[in-house]
Structures are given as structure tokens and as C-alpha cells.
């Protein structure tokens, strides 16, 4: 009976360890990593660089590439366009986070959201009309604005990457999600305002 209890405990412990390992793996995929920035301007610069490169990819793959653009008439985004966009978003996110799994998931989700948009337009028979009506530059801009809105364009919340940045408050040295233009967290800003009043 003692051996049965010991064997049962070993199996139970092994099962618990395996489940804990799996939970940690899943949390890595789902939980956004953090990127420490010196200031809010650096966070804005990070996004601006990524969006600039997305714009460059779209210029190359939509505006300048007539072959790909012609295939958009019945496909929406082509396979090569999807790959180029996915790679661009992935590279920027990975460069900032060093988290390959999360960066790959977000890059794939971004392009999947575009595929969803184009599939909806196809199903409602609108894409053929839109394709004929708009110039390549307009379609490129439509895709660009969709990517910006999906990731974080500072116009709404929640956004996919809005939880990435963290900052160090210059006053209390706490690690926080927001600092003002003087590198002060909200609590220190409130305390500072209160002290100035008295």
C-alpha cells in the first residue's frame, strides 16, 4: 500500500509539473512582453520606425509591383504581400522584445486581420468595386491605416501593442506603464502638484 501511495504521489507531482510548464509556455505566448524605454518619445519613435517600414513594404508590394497589384483584384492581399508584411512587423517587434513566439503571433494576427477585411469585402461583392475605384496608392494607404489602427495608432484603446512600453520614473525610480514629458509617474506628478499648492 505504501508503494502504491508513493507511485501515486510521483505521478501526481509529475502531472502538476507538466501542467505548470504548459501554463508558463502559454503565458509567454499570450502575455505581452515589456520594452523599457527612456521616455515616451522613444516609445513613439519605436512605433514610427515600424510604421515607416510597413509603409515602405506596401509601396514596394502594392504601388511599385504591378504583378502583385494585378493579382490583388481577385485575391485581396497576395501571398507575397502577406509574407512581406508579416516579416516587417515581426522584425520590429522581435527587435524590441526578444520574444520570438509573441512577435510571430502578433505579426501573424495583424496580417490575418487584413485577410479578414479582404474576405469580408469579397463576400459582400465590394472588393471588385473598390479595386476598380481606387488607385494603388489608395489601396496601400487603406492597408497601412488598418495595420496602424490594429497595432496602436493612439486613437483608441485597447490596442495590441499598447502594453509593451514601460518606463522608469525619474523621481521615485518605480517601473511604470506611463510617464509624463518630465519622466514623472502619475503618483509623483500628483504629489508634485499637491506640494506646489501648499
VEXKELO-756322 format. One line per 10 residues: number of its first residue (from 1); their letters; for each residue x, y, z of N, C-alpha, C. Coordinates in nm, 3 decimals, always signed. Example, Ala and Ser with C-alpha at 12.3 -4.5 7.8 and 13.67 -1.06 7.14 Angstrom:
<rs>
1 = AS = +1.319,-0.569,+0.780,+1.230,-0.450,+0.780,+1.320,-0.330,+0.780 | +1.285,-0.225,+0.708,+1.367,-0.106,+0.714,+1.290,+0.003,+0.787
</rs>
This chain:
<rs>
1 = XXXXXXXXXX = +0.082,-0.119,+0.000,+0.000,+0.000,+0.000,+0.087,+0.126,+0.000 | +0.198,+0.118,+0.072,+0.289,+0.231,+0.080,+0.350,+0.261,-0.057 | +0.385,+0.156,-0.132,+0.442,+0.175,-0.266,+0.338,+0.235,-0.361 | +0.215,+0.194,-0.348,+0.107,+0.248,-0.431,+0.090,+0.398,-0.403 | +0.095,+0.436,-0.277,+0.083,+0.577,-0.240,+0.201,+0.657,-0.293 | +0.323,+0.599,-0.284,+0.443,+0.666,-0.333,+0.437,+0.682,-0.485 | +0.396,+0.576,-0.554,+0.383,+0.579,-0.700,+0.278,+0.683,-0.740 | +0.168,+0.687,-0.669,+0.062,+0.782,-0.697,+0.111,+0.925,-0.677 | +0.188,+0.949,-0.572,+0.241,+1.083,-0.546,+0.338,+1.125,-0.655 | +0.424,+1.034,-0.700,+0.520,+1.065,-0.805,+0.446,+1.102,-0.934
11 = XXXXXXXXXX = +0.346,+1.023,-0.970,+0.269,+1.052,-1.091,+0.194,+1.184,-1.080 | +0.138,+1.210,-0.963,+0.066,+1.334,-0.939,+0.162,+1.454,-0.950 | +0.279,+1.444,-0.886,+0.377,+1.552,-0.891,+0.424,+1.577,-1.034 | +0.445,+1.470,-1.108,+0.488,+1.483,-1.248,+0.380,+1.553,-1.330 | +0.255,+1.515,-1.307,+0.144,+1.576,-1.379,+0.134,+1.726,-1.346 | +0.149,+1.761,-1.220,+0.144,+1.902,-1.179,+0.259,+1.980,-1.242 | +0.378,+1.926,-1.242,+0.493,+1.995,-1.304,+0.472,+2.016,-1.453 | +0.418,+1.914,-1.520,+0.391,+1.926,-1.663,+0.286,+2.034,-1.689 | +0.184,+2.041,-1.608,+0.080,+2.143,-1.625,+0.136,+2.283,-1.596 | +0.221,+2.295,-1.497,+0.283,+2.424,-1.468,+0.372,+2.469,-1.583
21 = XXXXXXXXXX = +0.447,+2.376,-1.640,+0.532,+2.407,-1.755,+0.448,+2.456,-1.872 | +0.336,+2.389,-1.896,+0.248,+2.425,-2.007,+0.183,+2.563,-1.984 | +0.145,+2.591,-1.861,+0.088,+2.723,-1.828,+0.190,+2.833,-1.856 | +0.315,+2.811,-1.817,+0.420,+2.909,-1.840,+0.440,+2.931,-1.990 | +0.440,+2.823,-2.069,+0.453,+2.835,-2.214,+0.340,+2.917,-2.273 | +0.217,+2.888,-2.230,+0.101,+2.961,-2.283,+0.103,+3.108,-2.241 | +0.145,+3.135,-2.118,+0.154,+3.275,-2.072,+0.254,+3.353,-2.156 | +0.365,+3.289,-2.196,+0.464,+3.357,-2.280,+0.404,+3.397,-2.413 | +0.318,+3.312,-2.468,+0.257,+3.341,-2.597,+0.152,+3.450,-2.588 | +0.081,+3.454,-2.477,-0.034,+3.545,-2.465,+0.003,+3.677,-2.399
31 = XXXXXXXXXX = +0.085,+3.673,-2.296,+0.119,+3.794,-2.221,+0.217,+3.879,-2.301 | +0.181,+4.004,-2.326,+0.274,+4.089,-2.399,+0.400,+4.114,-2.316 | +0.515,+4.102,-2.379,+0.639,+4.134,-2.309,+0.648,+4.286,-2.288 | +0.745,+4.327,-2.214,+0.765,+4.470,-2.189,+0.895,+4.514,-2.256 | +0.893,+4.638,-2.303,+1.013,+4.701,-2.357,+1.035,+4.826,-2.274 | +1.153,+4.838,-2.214,+1.185,+4.955,-2.133,+1.234,+5.066,-2.224 | +1.166,+5.180,-2.216,+1.204,+5.298,-2.293,+1.251,+5.407,-2.198 | +1.342,+5.492,-2.247,+1.391,+5.603,-2.165,+1.282,+5.707,-2.142 | +1.200,+5.725,-2.243,+1.093,+5.823,-2.232,+0.984,+5.792,-2.332 | +0.875,+5.866,-2.320,+0.761,+5.844,-2.408,+0.797,+5.871,-2.554
41 = XXXXXXXXXX = +0.889,+5.963,-2.577,+0.932,+5.994,-2.713,+0.998,+5.872,-2.777 | +1.073,+5.794,-2.699,+1.136,+5.673,-2.752,+1.031,+5.569,-2.793 | +0.924,+5.559,-2.716,+0.815,+5.468,-2.750,+0.750,+5.513,-2.881 | +0.727,+5.642,-2.896,+0.669,+5.694,-3.020,+0.764,+5.672,-3.136 | +0.893,+5.687,-3.113,+0.993,+5.664,-3.218,+0.992,+5.517,-3.262 | +0.979,+5.426,-3.165,+0.973,+5.282,-3.195,+0.856,+5.253,-3.289 | +0.738,+5.307,-3.257,+0.621,+5.285,-3.341,+0.638,+5.351,-3.477 | +0.691,+5.473,-3.478,+0.709,+5.545,-3.604,+0.799,+5.470,-3.699 | +0.909,+5.414,-3.647,+1.001,+5.336,-3.731,+0.932,+5.213,-3.788 | +0.854,+5.144,-3.706,+0.784,+5.025,-3.753,+0.684,+5.064,-3.861
51 = XXXXXXXXXX = +0.606,+5.167,-3.838,+0.505,+5.208,-3.935,+0.570,+5.261,-4.063 | +0.683,+5.327,-4.051,+0.755,+5.374,-4.170,+0.796,+5.255,-4.257 | +0.847,+5.149,-4.192,+0.888,+5.031,-4.268,+0.768,+4.956,-4.327 | +0.655,+4.955,-4.255,+0.533,+4.897,-4.311,+0.494,+4.974,-4.436 | +0.504,+5.105,-4.431,+0.470,+5.189,-4.545,+0.562,+5.157,-4.663 | +0.691,+5.139,-4.636,+0.788,+5.105,-4.742,+0.752,+4.971,-4.805 | +0.719,+4.872,-4.723,+0.680,+4.740,-4.774,+0.558,+4.753,-4.864 | +0.460,+4.831,-4.821,+0.339,+4.848,-4.901,+0.367,+4.920,-5.033 | +0.456,+5.018,-5.030,+0.494,+5.085,-5.155,+0.555,+4.986,-5.252 | +0.647,+4.902,-5.201,+0.714,+4.803,-5.287,+0.618,+4.696,-5.337
61 = XXXXXXXXXX = +0.527,+4.651,-5.250,+0.444,+4.535,-5.284,+0.308,+4.570,-5.345 | +0.265,+4.695,-5.332,+0.134,+4.734,-5.388,+0.153,+4.838,-5.499 | +0.221,+4.945,-5.468,+0.232,+5.056,-5.564,+0.332,+5.025,-5.675 | +0.452,+4.978,-5.637,+0.559,+4.958,-5.735,+0.557,+4.821,-5.803 | +0.485,+4.725,-5.750,+0.486,+4.591,-5.805,+0.353,+4.565,-5.879 | +0.353,+4.587,-6.009,+0.230,+4.576,-6.087,+0.177,+4.432,-6.091 | +0.268,+4.336,-6.090,+0.227,+4.196,-6.092,+0.144,+4.163,-5.967 | +0.194,+4.200,-5.850,+0.122,+4.173,-5.725,-0.008,+4.253,-5.720 | -0.001,+4.378,-5.765,-0.121,+4.462,-5.763,-0.232,+4.405,-5.851 | -0.198,+4.354,-5.968,-0.299,+4.295,-6.056,-0.366,+4.174,-5.991
71 = XXXXXXXXXX = -0.288,+4.095,-5.918,-0.344,+3.976,-5.852,-0.430,+4.013,-5.731 | -0.414,+4.133,-5.683,-0.500,+4.179,-5.573,-0.645,+4.190,-5.617 | -0.670,+4.205,-5.748,-0.806,+4.223,-5.797,-0.897,+4.107,-5.758 | -0.843,+3.988,-5.749,-0.926,+3.874,-5.711,-0.881,+3.808,-5.580 | -0.762,+3.843,-5.530,-0.712,+3.782,-5.408,-0.724,+3.870,-5.285 | -0.732,+3.998,-5.302,-0.712,+4.088,-5.189,-0.563,+4.096,-5.167 | -0.515,+4.063,-5.050,-0.371,+4.056,-5.028,-0.316,+3.930,-5.092 | -0.204,+3.942,-5.162,-0.142,+3.824,-5.221,-0.052,+3.757,-5.117 | -0.011,+3.638,-5.148,+0.074,+3.561,-5.057,+0.205,+3.635,-5.029 | +0.267,+3.691,-5.133,+0.393,+3.764,-5.115,+0.374,+3.890,-5.031
81 = XXXXXXXXXX = +0.264,+3.959,-5.052,+0.236,+4.079,-4.972,+0.217,+4.041,-4.825 | +0.143,+3.934,-4.800,+0.123,+3.887,-4.663,+0.256,+3.854,-4.597 | +0.342,+3.782,-4.669,+0.472,+3.744,-4.613,+0.558,+3.866,-4.583 | +0.560,+3.961,-4.674,+0.642,+4.081,-4.654,+0.593,+4.161,-4.533 | +0.462,+4.177,-4.520,+0.407,+4.250,-4.405,+0.433,+4.176,-4.274 | +0.411,+4.045,-4.275,+0.435,+3.966,-4.155,+0.580,+3.978,-4.110 | +0.672,+3.965,-4.205,+0.814,+3.973,-4.172,+0.851,+4.111,-4.118 | +0.797,+4.216,-4.177,+0.826,+4.353,-4.133,+0.780,+4.375,-3.989 | +0.656,+4.341,-3.959,+0.603,+4.361,-3.824,+0.679,+4.273,-3.725 | +0.704,+4.148,-3.763,+0.777,+4.055,-3.675,+0.915,+4.110,-3.639
91 = XXXXXXXXXX = +0.989,+4.154,-3.739,+1.126,+4.203,-3.715,+1.128,+4.317,-3.615 | +1.037,+4.411,-3.628,+1.035,+4.525,-3.535,+0.997,+4.480,-3.394 | +0.894,+4.397,-3.384,+0.852,+4.353,-3.250,+0.959,+4.266,-3.185 | +1.021,+4.180,-3.263,+1.126,+4.093,-3.207,+1.248,+4.175,-3.165 | +1.283,+4.274,-3.246,+1.397,+4.360,-3.213,+1.376,+4.428,-3.078 | +1.251,+4.466,-3.051,+1.221,+4.534,-2.926,+1.203,+4.441,-2.808 | +1.144,+4.324,-2.831,+1.106,+4.237,-2.719,+1.196,+4.116,-2.697 | +1.268,+4.072,-2.801,+1.344,+3.946,-2.797,+1.254,+3.827,-2.765 | +1.127,+3.839,-2.796,+1.032,+3.731,-2.772,+0.978,+3.687,-2.908 | +1.039,+3.580,-2.962,+1.004,+3.534,-3.095,+0.861,+3.483,-3.107
101 = XXXXXXXXXX = +0.818,+3.404,-3.010,+0.683,+3.347,-3.017,+0.577,+3.456,-3.016 | +0.589,+3.550,-2.922,+0.491,+3.657,-2.913,+0.494,+3.745,-3.038 | +0.614,+3.780,-3.084,+0.628,+3.865,-3.202,+0.569,+3.798,-3.325 | +0.591,+3.668,-3.339,+0.536,+3.595,-3.452,+0.383,+3.591,-3.445 | +0.331,+3.570,-3.326,+0.184,+3.565,-3.309,+0.121,+3.699,-3.347 | +0.177,+3.808,-3.298,+0.121,+3.941,-3.326,+0.134,+3.974,-3.475 | +0.249,+3.943,-3.536,+0.267,+3.970,-3.678,+0.166,+3.890,-3.760 | +0.149,+3.762,-3.726,+0.052,+3.679,-3.797,-0.091,+3.728,-3.775 | -0.123,+3.767,-3.652,-0.258,+3.817,-3.622,-0.286,+3.946,-3.699 | -0.185,+4.031,-3.714,-0.202,+4.156,-3.787,-0.239,+4.129,-3.932
111 = XXXXXXXXXX = -0.164,+4.039,-3.994,-0.192,+4.006,-4.134,-0.324,+3.931,-4.146 | -0.355,+3.847,-4.047,-0.482,+3.776,-4.050,-0.599,+3.874,-4.043 | -0.583,+3.981,-3.967,-0.691,+4.081,-3.960,-0.712,+4.146,-4.097 | -0.604,+4.165,-4.172,-0.617,+4.217,-4.308,-0.686,+4.115,-4.399 | -0.649,+3.989,-4.385,-0.714,+3.884,-4.465,-0.864,+3.880,-4.436 | -0.899,+3.900,-4.308,-1.040,+3.902,-4.270,-1.112,+4.018,-4.337 | -1.049,+4.134,-4.337,-1.110,+4.250,-4.401,-1.133,+4.224,-4.550 | -1.031,+4.172,-4.619,-1.046,+4.146,-4.762,-1.148,+4.035,-4.789 | -1.152,+3.933,-4.705,-1.250,+3.826,-4.721,-1.392,+3.881,-4.706 | -1.410,+3.970,-4.612,-1.542,+4.032,-4.593,-1.582,+4.114,-4.715
121 = XXXXXXXXXX = -1.487,+4.186,-4.770,-1.515,+4.266,-4.889,-1.548,+4.177,-5.009 | -1.478,+4.062,-5.019,-1.508,+3.967,-5.127,-1.648,+3.909,-5.112 | -1.682,+3.869,-4.991,-1.813,+3.806,-4.967,-1.929,+3.900,-4.996 | -1.907,+4.028,-4.969,-2.015,+4.125,-4.994,-2.007,+4.183,-5.135 | -1.916,+4.129,-5.216,-1.900,+4.171,-5.356,-1.849,+4.315,-5.369 | -1.795,+4.370,-5.261,-1.749,+4.510,-5.266,-1.605,+4.523,-5.317 | -1.525,+4.418,-5.301,-1.383,+4.433,-5.334,-1.363,+4.466,-5.482 | -1.436,+4.401,-5.572,-1.419,+4.429,-5.716,-1.449,+4.577,-5.745 | -1.553,+4.630,-5.682,-1.588,+4.770,-5.700,-1.479,+4.862,-5.643 | -1.433,+4.832,-5.521,-1.329,+4.914,-5.456,-1.200,+4.909,-5.536
131 = XXXXXXXXXX = -1.164,+4.791,-5.583,-1.038,+4.774,-5.659,-1.041,+4.860,-5.785 | -1.153,+4.864,-5.853,-1.163,+4.945,-5.976,-1.168,+5.094,-5.946 | -1.226,+5.129,-5.833,-1.245,+5.269,-5.797,-1.116,+5.335,-5.746 | -1.034,+5.259,-5.670,-0.916,+5.316,-5.605,-0.788,+5.293,-5.684 | -0.695,+5.386,-5.665,-0.561,+5.372,-5.723,-0.476,+5.283,-5.632 | -0.364,+5.231,-5.680,-0.275,+5.150,-5.594,-0.233,+5.227,-5.468 | -0.210,+5.357,-5.481,-0.170,+5.438,-5.365,-0.279,+5.440,-5.259 | -0.404,+5.445,-5.303,-0.517,+5.447,-5.209,-0.531,+5.313,-5.138 | -0.513,+5.204,-5.211,-0.523,+5.071,-5.150,-0.408,+5.050,-5.052 | -0.289,+5.096,-5.090,-0.175,+5.088,-5.000,-0.203,+5.165,-4.871
141 = XXXXXXXXXX = -0.262,+5.283,-4.884,-0.294,+5.365,-4.766,-0.402,+5.299,-4.681 | -0.499,+5.235,-4.745,-0.604,+5.163,-4.672,-0.543,+5.051,-4.586 | -0.452,+4.975,-4.645,-0.386,+4.866,-4.571,-0.300,+4.924,-4.459 | -0.226,+5.028,-4.488,-0.138,+5.092,-4.389,-0.217,+5.140,-4.268 | -0.328,+5.209,-4.294,-0.408,+5.261,-4.183,-0.472,+5.148,-4.103 | -0.506,+5.039,-4.169,-0.560,+4.923,-4.097,-0.455,+4.866,-4.003 | -0.332,+4.851,-4.050,-0.223,+4.797,-3.967,-0.198,+4.890,-3.848 | -0.189,+5.020,-3.873,-0.167,+5.116,-3.763,-0.279,+5.110,-3.661 | -0.403,+5.109,-3.707,-0.516,+5.105,-3.616,-0.514,+4.975,-3.536 | -0.485,+4.865,-3.601,-0.485,+4.735,-3.535,-0.378,+4.728,-3.426
151 = XXXXXXXXXX = -0.257,+4.776,-3.457,-0.148,+4.765,-3.360,-0.158,+4.873,-3.252 | -0.157,+4.999,-3.291,-0.170,+5.110,-3.195,-0.148,+5.241,-3.268 | -0.256,+5.313,-3.291,-0.244,+5.442,-3.359,-0.275,+5.559,-3.265 | -0.279,+5.533,-3.136,-0.304,+5.635,-3.034,-0.444,+5.695,-3.040 | -0.537,+5.630,-3.112,-0.672,+5.687,-3.122,-0.775,+5.608,-3.043 | -0.739,+5.491,-2.994,-0.836,+5.408,-2.921,-0.762,+5.311,-2.828 | -0.838,+5.250,-2.743,-0.783,+5.152,-2.650,-0.890,+5.047,-2.624 | -0.858,+4.924,-2.611,-0.724,+4.865,-2.610,-0.669,+4.847,-2.751 | -0.538,+4.847,-2.760,-0.466,+4.818,-2.883,-0.373,+4.700,-2.857 | -0.328,+4.640,-2.962,-0.248,+4.518,-2.949,-0.115,+4.543,-2.879
161 = XXXXXXXXXX = -0.048,+4.652,-2.912,+0.086,+4.672,-2.855,+0.091,+4.784,-2.751 | -0.022,+4.833,-2.705,-0.020,+4.945,-2.611,+0.041,+4.908,-2.475 | +0.045,+4.780,-2.442,+0.101,+4.737,-2.313,+0.250,+4.706,-2.320 | +0.313,+4.724,-2.436,+0.456,+4.695,-2.449,+0.546,+4.788,-2.368 | +0.522,+4.919,-2.369,+0.621,+5.007,-2.308,+0.616,+5.010,-2.155 | +0.733,+5.023,-2.098,+0.744,+5.054,-1.956,+0.856,+5.156,-1.942 | +0.845,+5.236,-1.836,+0.936,+5.347,-1.815,+0.982,+5.347,-1.670 | +1.090,+5.419,-1.643,+1.137,+5.437,-1.506,+1.112,+5.583,-1.468 | +1.039,+5.602,-1.360,+1.011,+5.736,-1.312,+1.141,+5.798,-1.260 | +1.172,+5.919,-1.306,+1.294,+5.987,-1.261,+1.287,+6.028,-1.115
171 = XXXXXXXXXX = +1.168,+6.042,-1.060,+1.152,+6.088,-0.923,+1.161,+5.973,-0.823 | +1.075,+5.873,-0.839,+1.070,+5.764,-0.741,+1.138,+5.637,-0.790 | +1.182,+5.635,-0.916,+1.252,+5.522,-0.978,+1.168,+5.395,-0.988 | +1.038,+5.410,-0.982,+0.948,+5.296,-0.999,+0.935,+5.264,-1.148 | +0.913,+5.137,-1.178,+0.889,+5.095,-1.316,+0.738,+5.104,-1.340 | +0.701,+5.186,-1.438,+0.559,+5.217,-1.460,+0.526,+5.207,-1.609 | +0.396,+5.207,-1.638,+0.349,+5.200,-1.777,+0.337,+5.336,-1.843 | +0.345,+5.442,-1.763,+0.327,+5.576,-1.818,+0.414,+5.676,-1.742 | +0.475,+5.767,-1.815,+0.543,+5.883,-1.756,+0.504,+6.005,-1.838 | +0.507,+6.121,-1.772,+0.476,+6.244,-1.846,+0.603,+6.292,-1.917
181 = XXXXXXXXXX = +0.596,+6.411,-1.974,+0.710,+6.462,-2.051,+0.833,+6.491,-1.966 | +0.817,+6.501,-1.834,+0.933,+6.522,-1.746,+0.977,+6.392,-1.679 | +0.936,+6.279,-1.736,+0.974,+6.146,-1.686,+0.923,+6.119,-1.545 | +0.806,+6.168,-1.514,+0.748,+6.152,-1.381,+0.624,+6.063,-1.392 | +0.612,+5.966,-1.300,+0.494,+5.879,-1.300,+0.373,+5.958,-1.247 | +0.257,+5.900,-1.260,+0.133,+5.968,-1.220,+0.134,+6.002,-1.072 | +0.177,+5.908,-0.988,+0.178,+5.933,-0.843,+0.270,+6.049,-0.808 | +0.389,+6.050,-0.865,+0.482,+6.159,-0.836,+0.430,+6.292,-0.892 | +0.362,+6.285,-1.005,+0.305,+6.406,-1.063,+0.197,+6.463,-0.971 | +0.115,+6.375,-0.916,+0.009,+6.420,-0.821,+0.073,+6.480,-0.695
191 = XXXXXXXX = +0.173,+6.412,-0.643,+0.241,+6.461,-0.522,+0.305,+6.598,-0.550 | +0.368,+6.610,-0.668,+0.433,+6.735,-0.706,+0.331,+6.848,-0.716 | +0.217,+6.819,-0.776,+0.110,+6.922,-0.787,+0.061,+6.964,-0.650 | +0.044,+6.866,-0.560,-0.004,+6.893,-0.426,+0.098,+6.978,-0.349 | +0.228,+6.946,-0.363,+0.331,+7.021,-0.293,+0.340,+7.163,-0.342 | +0.318,+7.186,-0.469,+0.323,+7.320,-0.525,+0.206,+7.408,-0.476 | +0.095,+7.344,-0.444,-0.022,+7.418,-0.396,-0.003,+7.465,-0.252 | +0.069,+7.388,-0.173,+0.085,+7.425,-0.031,+0.205,+7.510,-0.005
</rs>
